[in-house]
Amino acid sequence: MADLALPVPGTVVMSALGFIYGPALGGAVASAGAMLAGLTGYGIGRFCPESFARRWMGEKDYEKGQRIFTRSGGWVVAVSRALPVLSEVL
């Protein structure tokens, strides 16, 4: 969940969980954490009003993000999966 607010590389955390707790338990905890972070990020994006996003990001950045995601949002999300930190935020 810290990936949503802090620049924490999730792959490092997941690897450490596997090392500390073993593959089965560490993998389960890492999977649950990744799922919870993804659902929380989705919930924030889905249920926060557009006015909140415009205030938080600023008008210029909000409009720029809208243009990028309208033009090639699927590709942006797909490519971001290979990048640490960025994939959770997107």
Phi, psi and omega in degrees: 000332180297339179300334182289332184241333183243148179282071180255120179291114184299326181295326178292317179297316180296320177296319179295321178298318177296322180291317184284313187259356183093164186298318185288303182290316178299320177294321179294316180294317179296318179295317178297318179295317179295319179294316179297318178296317179296316179294322178294314177300317177297316180299318178298313180293326184281320190256348175282138181291157180301325180297325177296315180296320179296319178292316185291317184270334188093149185300315183297311181292325178297312180297320178297315178299319178300315180297316181297312183288331176291318183285314187210043183299320179299316179292322179299315180293316181298315181290326182294340180300333181274354184256136178290148178071308185300324183297323179291323182289320179292000000 
